[in-house]
Amino acid sequence: MALKVEQAFDLSDTDAERSAAACAVALNKEPMVECMRSNITLMKWMIAEGRMPVP
């Protein structure tokens, strides 16, 4: 079973709340690229709408 980027984040975030031990998850490149593109698109929209300050 392959984890989505959001699922891997939730897993590692939950693990960090329980312990100071590190958590590592190996993900395929394609889901990471998709997630980054989606985040970049969202940030560009937020900046265009004035919802995010530009440094």
C-alpha positions as CSV (number, residue, x, y, z in Angstrom):
1,M,0.0,0.0,0.0
2,A,1.4,3.4,-1.0
3,L,0.8,6.4,1.3
4,K,-0.2,9.7,-0.1
5,V,1.9,12.7,1.0
6,E,-0.9,14.0,3.3
7,Q,-1.2,10.5,4.9
8,A,2.6,10.3,5.5
9,F,2.5,13.8,7.1
10,D,-0.4,12.8,9.4
11,L,1.5,9.6,10.4
12,S,4.7,11.4,11.1
13,D,3.0,14.3,12.9
14,T,1.1,11.8,15.2
15,D,4.3,9.9,15.9
16,A,6.1,13.1,16.9
17,E,3.3,14.0,19.4
18,R,3.9,10.7,21.2
19,S,7.7,10.5,21.1
20,A,10.8,12.6,20.4
21,A,12.0,9.7,18.2
22,A,12.5,10.5,14.5
23,C,10.1,9.2,11.8
24,A,11.0,8.6,8.2
25,V,8.7,7.7,5.4
26,A,9.8,6.8,1.8
27,L,7.5,8.2,-0.8
28,N,7.4,8.0,-4.6
29,K,8.5,11.1,-6.5
30,E,5.2,11.6,-8.4
31,P,3.0,12.2,-5.3
32,M,5.6,14.6,-3.9
33,V,5.7,16.6,-7.1
34,E,1.8,16.7,-7.3
35,C,1.6,17.9,-3.7
36,M,4.2,20.6,-4.2
37,R,2.5,21.8,-7.4
38,S,-0.8,22.0,-5.6
39,N,0.7,23.9,-2.7
40,I,2.4,26.4,-5.1
41,T,-0.8,26.9,-7.0
42,L,-2.7,27.6,-3.7
43,M,0.0,30.1,-2.5
44,K,-0.1,31.9,-5.8
45,W,-3.9,32.2,-5.6
46,M,-3.6,33.4,-1.9
47,I,-1.1,36.1,-2.9
48,A,-3.2,37.2,-5.9
49,E,-6.3,37.5,-3.6
50,G,-4.3,39.4,-1.0
51,R,-4.7,36.7,1.6
52,M,-1.0,36.1,2.1
53,P,1.6,38.8,2.6
54,V,4.5,39.0,0.1
55,P,7.8,39.6,1.9
